[in-house]
Amino acid sequence: MVLEQADYLYSCAETEKLYQLLLQHKDSNDAEFLWRLARASRDLALLPNMEADRKKQLVFDAFEYAKKALEKNDKCFAAHKWYAVCLSDVGDYKGVKVKIGNSYIIRGHLERAIELNPKDATSLHILGYWCFAFAELPWYQRKVAAVIFSSPPVSTYEEALEFFLKAEEVDPNFYSKNLLMLGKTYMAMRDREKALLWLTKAKEYPAHTLEDKEVHKEAVDLLKKLG
């Protein structure tokens, strides 16, 4: 089974191999292939030392695969999740106005993903991240948002916290970044004790991926700040 092989490669972080395997199925009409290809394209784009032009191409390709996955099966929670993520990535290339303009669409797809699969910790984490980003939106971006929407997207650290905690409840310790974001959210809410607890967990998380290593470094820096 190609999908089993693909999931095995994903679990081993064999990004390039996984991408090459799934790329052979890019014309597939099966959402299960397409969302995995979207994720693999995105993971490849995020690799260090990826040259800028190829990175951009992969980001835009990932979005097209996710979009196609959604068209083929809108009951597939992972298609909604990766569509939301890839739409956000594409926004990074199109400026603040487009990024903020897409924010409601992104949230809508994440909520739909959670509705279809309430046990998917990653969707909960990403929605928490969405809330966190809007809770700490700089004033000039708030002005942009106010121009685009009559009621611009807003969120609070409390709301972000709810999703990060829910993700942890569904799948404890599933992701170093979720532990880090819990620490950062409690810091923003001035709860030193809980911030220390979660940042320590993030620091102690076994670093398997490059992202885990970055999380470790940020957790160490933040713990120093908290003294």
Order of alpha helices (4+ residues) and beta strands (2+ residues): alpha-alpha-alpha-alpha-alpha-alpha-alpha-alpha-alpha-alpha-alpha-alpha
